[in-house]
């Protein structure tokens, strides 16, 4: 059974019937436009907004799925590939695409592959 979960007036989670879930957060401490705002600010207002948000995706066991990868140049000049479980500063359209991918997926690998093609 699917369900919605609210998060401190600054985001939500959606768990789908396929067992996968996505978290969408846009508040203090999240990778978004208002990251540096006072931590309690979102709870002090009826409406909280941001032009960007971060997402995290969870498998059927509630474990994070790596959805973002980037390259990091080390001091010695070598490049290290880094995988991350959170992707931030995303537009509403990009978040909607990710929600669709997670909702329609049948495997964890499908989510990883399709979301990574978005180059988050």
GROMACS elastic network, one bead per residue, 0.5 to 0.9 nm:
[ bonds ]
;  ai    aj funct       b0    kb
    1    15     6  0.80212   500
    1    16     6  0.68736   500
    1    18     6  0.84008   500
    1    19     6  0.81659   500
    2    14     6  0.72497   500
    2    15     6  0.50700   500
    2    18     6  0.82476   500
    2    19     6  0.79424   500
    2    21     6  0.89704   500
    3    13     6  0.82323   500
    3    14     6  0.58738   500
    3    15     6  0.52911   500
    3    16     6  0.68269   500
    3    17     6  0.85208   500
    4    12     6  0.70262   500
    4    13     6  0.58280   500
    4    15     6  0.65946   500
    4    16     6  0.89759   500
    5    11     6  0.87112   500
    5    12     6  0.54704   500
    5    14     6  0.63930   500
    5    15     6  0.82188   500
    5    23     6  0.89481   500
    6     9     6  0.69902   500
    6    10     6  0.80863   500
    6    11     6  0.62651   500
    6    13     6  0.65586   500
    7    10     6  0.59206   500
    7    11     6  0.50723   500
    7    12     6  0.52832   500
    7    13     6  0.76483   500
    7    25     6  0.78890   500
    8    11     6  0.69613   500
    8    12     6  0.85776   500
    8    40     6  0.89305   500
    8    42     6  0.71558   500
    8    43     6  0.63133   500
    9    12     6  0.82834   500
    9    27     6  0.83959   500
    9    42     6  0.57371   500
    9    43     6  0.57932   500
    9    44     6  0.89865   500
    9    45     6  0.84164   500
    9    46     6  0.81509   500
    9    47     6  0.77765   500
    9    48     6  0.68867   500
   10    24     6  0.86782   500
   10    25     6  0.58930   500
   10    26     6  0.53968   500
   10    27     6  0.51113   500
   10    28     6  0.82312   500
   10    42     6  0.60734   500
   10    43     6  0.79906   500
   10    48     6  0.65348   500
   10    49     6  0.78785   500
   11    23     6  0.75252   500
   11    24     6  0.54846   500
   11    26     6  0.58543   500
   11    27     6  0.74263   500
   11    53     6  0.86843   500
   12    22     6  0.84475   500
   12    23     6  0.58710   500
   12    24     6  0.54675   500
   12    25     6  0.64120   500
   13    21     6  0.69186   500
   13    22     6  0.55478   500
   13    24     6  0.61467   500
   13    25     6  0.83973   500
   14    20     6  0.85518   500
   14    21     6  0.54676   500
   14    22     6  0.54677   500
   14    23     6  0.65725   500
   14    24     6  0.84990   500
   14    99     6  0.86348   500
   15    18     6  0.82761   500
   15    19     6  0.66023   500
   15    20     6  0.59497   500
   15    22     6  0.66502   500
   15    23     6  0.88004   500
   15    58     6  0.88210   500
   15   103     6  0.84200   500
   16    19     6  0.54984   500
   16    20     6  0.56837   500
   16    21     6  0.59733   500
   16    22     6  0.85913   500
   16   102     6  0.81212   500
   16   103     6  0.59284   500
   16   104     6  0.88362   500
   17    20     6  0.75097   500
   17   103     6  0.79045   500
   18    21     6  0.87001   500
   18    60     6  0.79170   500
   18   102     6  0.87586   500
   18   103     6  0.70052   500
   18   104     6  0.76373   500
   18   105     6  0.73791   500
   18   106     6  0.69443   500
   19    58     6  0.88062   500
   19    59     6  0.69950   500
   19    61     6  0.80790   500
   19    62     6  0.88335   500
   19   103     6  0.88382   500
   20    57     6  0.75017   500
   20    58     6  0.57627   500
   20    60     6  0.51124   500
   20    61     6  0.83637   500
   20    62     6  0.78820   500
   20   102     6  0.65009   500
   20   103     6  0.71169   500
   20   105     6  0.80343   500
   20   106     6  0.88430   500
   20   107     6  0.89315   500
   20   108     6  0.83415   500
   21    56     6  0.84712   500
   21    57     6  0.57732   500
   21    58     6  0.50358   500
   21    59     6  0.66943   500
   21    60     6  0.77075   500
   21    62     6  0.78188   500
   21    99     6  0.87922   500
   21   102     6  0.69723   500
   21   103     6  0.78157   500
   22    55     6  0.68195   500
   22    56     6  0.57611   500
   22    58     6  0.61891   500
   22    98     6  0.83984   500
   22    99     6  0.68708   500
   22   102     6  0.70734   500
   22   103     6  0.86982   500
   23    54     6  0.80142   500
   23    55     6  0.53328   500
   23    56     6  0.51218   500
   23    57     6  0.62920   500
   23    58     6  0.81839   500
   24    53     6  0.65502   500
   24    54     6  0.57929   500
   24    56     6  0.69279   500
   24    95     6  0.77761   500
   25    30     6  0.65022   500
   25    31     6  0.82743   500
   25    32     6  0.82303   500
   25    53     6  0.55629   500
   25    54     6  0.53696   500
   25    55     6  0.64141   500
   25    56     6  0.87007   500
   26    29     6  0.85157   500
   26    30     6  0.59512   500
   26    31     6  0.73896   500
   26    32     6  0.58458   500
   26    33     6  0.77311   500
   26    34     6  0.71444   500
   26    35     6  0.77056   500
   26    48     6  0.85176   500
   26    49     6  0.73102   500
   26    50     6  0.61764   500
   26    51     6  0.85162   500
   26    52     6  0.67613   500
   26    54     6  0.64021   500
   26    55     6  0.89962   500
   26    89     6  0.89661   500
   27    30     6  0.54471   500
   27    31     6  0.80938   500
   27    32     6  0.70491   500
   27    33     6  0.81687   500
   27    34     6  0.58163   500
   27    35     6  0.59298   500
   27    36     6  0.84558   500
   27    37     6  0.74943   500
   27    39     6  0.78524   500
   27    41     6  0.85744   500
   27    42     6  0.68458   500
   27    48     6  0.80617   500
   27    49     6  0.80520   500
   27    50     6  0.75845   500
   27    53     6  0.79180   500
   28    31     6  0.83867   500
   28    32     6  0.82313   500
   28    34     6  0.58920   500
   28    36     6  0.56227   500
   28    37     6  0.50466   500
   28    38     6  0.62980   500
   28    39     6  0.50904   500
   28    40     6  0.78822   500
   28    41     6  0.78269   500
   28    42     6  0.77980   500
   29    32     6  0.82555   500
   29    34     6  0.80503   500
   29    36     6  0.64489   500
   29    37     6  0.77872   500
   29    38     6  0.88787   500
   29    39     6  0.71246   500
   30    33     6  0.85950   500
   30    34     6  0.77422   500
   30    35     6  0.51917   500
   30    36     6  0.84838   500
   30    53     6  0.74143   500
   30    54     6  0.64468   500
   30    88     6  0.76236   500
   30    89     6  0.89469   500
   31    34     6  0.80866   500
   31    35     6  0.58189   500
   31    52     6  0.81878   500
   31    53     6  0.65003   500
   31    54     6  0.54280   500
   31    55     6  0.87850   500
   31    86     6  0.84895   500
   31    87     6  0.75304   500
   31    89     6  0.57511   500
   31    90     6  0.87284   500
   32    35     6  0.53030   500
   32    36     6  0.88836   500
   32    50     6  0.71693   500
   32    51     6  0.76830   500
   32    52     6  0.50451   500
   32    54     6  0.62184   500
   32    88     6  0.60153   500
   32    90     6  0.74937   500
   33    36     6  0.81467   500
   33    50     6  0.58355   500
   33    51     6  0.62857   500
   33    52     6  0.56514   500
   33    53     6  0.74272   500
   33    89     6  0.68622   500
   34    37     6  0.54817   500
   34    49     6  0.84023   500
   34    50     6  0.62948   500
   34    51     6  0.85914   500
   34    52     6  0.83513   500
   34    53     6  0.89885   500
   35    38     6  0.87468   500
   35    39     6  0.89209   500
   36    39     6  0.80580   500
   37    40     6  0.84205   500
   37    41     6  0.69775   500
   37    42     6  0.87972   500
   38    41     6  0.52918   500
   38    42     6  0.82272   500
   39    42     6  0.73716   500
   39    43     6  0.88004   500
   40    43     6  0.56899   500
   40    44     6  0.68238   500
   41    44     6  0.52847   500
   41    45     6  0.71445   500
   41    48     6  0.85775   500
   42    45     6  0.59415   500
   42    46     6  0.82187   500
   42    47     6  0.77785   500
   42    48     6  0.57710   500
   42    49     6  0.86872   500
   43    46     6  0.76727   500
   43    47     6  0.89110   500
   43    48     6  0.83866   500
   44    47     6  0.89323   500
   45    48     6  0.66578   500
   49    52     6  0.87734   500
   50    53     6  0.70361   500
   51    89     6  0.83183   500
   51    90     6  0.83038   500
   51    91     6  0.67060   500
   51    92     6  0.76857   500
   52    88     6  0.76281   500
   52    90     6  0.50260   500
   52    91     6  0.50745   500
   52    92     6  0.69379   500
   53    87     6  0.85884   500
   53    88     6  0.58711   500
   53    89     6  0.52747   500
   53    90     6  0.52436   500
   53    91     6  0.68060   500
   53    92     6  0.77702   500
   53    95     6  0.78546   500
   54    86     6  0.66990   500
   54    87     6  0.54269   500
   54    89     6  0.59214   500
   54    90     6  0.61808   500
   54    95     6  0.82700   500
   55    85     6  0.85000   500
   55    86     6  0.57003   500
   55    87     6  0.55019   500
   55    88     6  0.64181   500
   55    90     6  0.80905   500
   55    95     6  0.74387   500
   55    98     6  0.85501   500
   56    64     6  0.70884   500
   56    65     6  0.75765   500
   56    66     6  0.84375   500
   56    67     6  0.76059   500
   56    85     6  0.60156   500
   56    87     6  0.67452   500
   56    88     6  0.89982   500
   57    62     6  0.88575   500
   57    63     6  0.83204   500
   57    64     6  0.58679   500
   57    65     6  0.55342   500
   57    66     6  0.77805   500
   57    67     6  0.73373   500
   57    85     6  0.73473   500
   57    86     6  0.78143   500
   57   102     6  0.76785   500
   57   111     6  0.86932   500
   58    61     6  0.75797   500
   58    62     6  0.52018   500
   58    63     6  0.52128   500
   58    65     6  0.54773   500
   58    66     6  0.89837   500
   58   108     6  0.87849   500
   59    62     6  0.52748   500
   59    63     6  0.54190   500
   59    64     6  0.64115   500
   59    65     6  0.63100   500
   59   107     6  0.86108   500
   59   108     6  0.64196   500
   60    63     6  0.74178   500
   60   108     6  0.85304   500
   61    64     6  0.89595   500
   64    67     6  0.88124   500
   64    85     6  0.60746   500
   64    86     6  0.87054   500
   65    84     6  0.85425   500
   65    85     6  0.59300   500
   65    86     6  0.88322   500
   65   108     6  0.72736   500
   65   111     6  0.82173   500
   65   112     6  0.71533   500
   66    69     6  0.78542   500
   66    83     6  0.61383   500
   66    84     6  0.54388   500
   66    86     6  0.75831   500
   66   112     6  0.66273   500
   67    83     6  0.74336   500
   67    84     6  0.63868   500
   67    85     6  0.55962   500
   67    86     6  0.68558   500
   67    87     6  0.70532   500
   67   111     6  0.78587   500
   67   112     6  0.55917   500
   67   113     6  0.83818   500
   67   115     6  0.62066   500
   67   116     6  0.61671   500
   67   120     6  0.81581   500
   68    82     6  0.83498   500
   68    83     6  0.57831   500
   68    84     6  0.50992   500
   68    85     6  0.64155   500
   68    86     6  0.67779   500
   68    87     6  0.59047   500
   68   112     6  0.84654   500
   68   115     6  0.79058   500
   68   116     6  0.63384   500
   68   119     6  0.76727   500
   68   120     6  0.61884   500
   69    81     6  0.69387   500
   69    82     6  0.55317   500
   69    84     6  0.59801   500
   69    85     6  0.88124   500
   69    87     6  0.89509   500
   69   116     6  0.75805   500
   69   119     6  0.83211   500
   69   120     6  0.80511   500
   70    80     6  0.84254   500
   70    81     6  0.59169   500
   70    82     6  0.54042   500
   70    83     6  0.66677   500
   70    84     6  0.82250   500
   71    79     6  0.62423   500
   71    80     6  0.56074   500
   71    82     6  0.59742   500
   71    83     6  0.88181   500
   72    78     6  0.83810   500
   72    79     6  0.55861   500
   72    80     6  0.51341   500
   72    81     6  0.63520   500
   72    82     6  0.69037   500
   73    76     6  0.80617   500
   73    77     6  0.59203   500
   73    78     6  0.57909   500
   73    80     6  0.62887   500
   73    81     6  0.89196   500
   74    77     6  0.53374   500
   74    78     6  0.54687   500
   74    79     6  0.60954   500
   74    80     6  0.70032   500
   75    78     6  0.74357   500
   76    79     6  0.88727   500
   84    87     6  0.72801   500
   87    90     6  0.75140   500
   87   120     6  0.64888   500
   88   120     6  0.78564   500
   89   120     6  0.88708   500
   90    93     6  0.81196   500
   90    94     6  0.60383   500
   90    95     6  0.64048   500
   90   120     6  0.75934   500
   91    94     6  0.52537   500
   91    95     6  0.62612   500
   91    96     6  0.86377   500
   92    95     6  0.51205   500
   92    96     6  0.61515   500
   92    97     6  0.87336   500
   93    96     6  0.51017   500
   93    97     6  0.63688   500
   93    98     6  0.88174   500
   94    97     6  0.50925   500
   94    98     6  0.63535   500
   94    99     6  0.87169   500
   94   118     6  0.80972   500
   94   120     6  0.84829   500
   95    98     6  0.50863   500
   95    99     6  0.62064   500
   95   100     6  0.87147   500
   96    99     6  0.50669   500
   96   100     6  0.63062   500
   96   101     6  0.87363   500
   97   100     6  0.51908   500
   97   101     6  0.63316   500
   97   102     6  0.88134   500
   97   115     6  0.85224   500
   97   118     6  0.87474   500
   98   101     6  0.50414   500
   98   102     6  0.62050   500
   98   103     6  0.85136   500
   98   111     6  0.87244   500
   98   114     6  0.86007   500
   98   115     6  0.64752   500
   98   118     6  0.86786   500
   99   102     6  0.52445   500
   99   103     6  0.60217   500
   99   104     6  0.86017   500
  100   103     6  0.51656   500
  100   104     6  0.61516   500
  100   105     6  0.84849   500
  101   104     6  0.54734   500
  101   105     6  0.60031   500
  101   110     6  0.84436   500
  101   111     6  0.63915   500
  101   114     6  0.69735   500
  101   115     6  0.72146   500
  102   105     6  0.53592   500
  102   106     6  0.86606   500
  102   108     6  0.89501   500
  102   110     6  0.87996   500
  102   111     6  0.61065   500
  102   115     6  0.87177   500
  103   106     6  0.87652   500
  105   108     6  0.75245   500
  105   109     6  0.89375   500
  105   110     6  0.62241   500
  105   111     6  0.62100   500
  106   109     6  0.86838   500
  106   110     6  0.69702   500
  106   111     6  0.82709   500
  107   110     6  0.52241   500
  107   111     6  0.67223   500
  107   112     6  0.89403   500
  108   111     6  0.52354   500
  108   112     6  0.63517   500
  108   113     6  0.87201   500
  109   112     6  0.50414   500
  109   113     6  0.60569   500
  109   114     6  0.85029   500
  110   113     6  0.52211   500
  110   114     6  0.60290   500
  110   115     6  0.83897   500
  111   114     6  0.53369   500
  111   115     6  0.58862   500
  111   116     6  0.82423   500
  112   115     6  0.55090   500
  112   116     6  0.59806   500
  112   117     6  0.86934   500
  113   116     6  0.53224   500
  113   117     6  0.64539   500
  114   117     6  0.52869   500
  114   118     6  0.70933   500
  115   118     6  0.53908   500
  115   119     6  0.74444   500
  115   120     6  0.76493   500
  116   119     6  0.54340   500
  116   120     6  0.68181   500
  117   120     6  0.81149   500
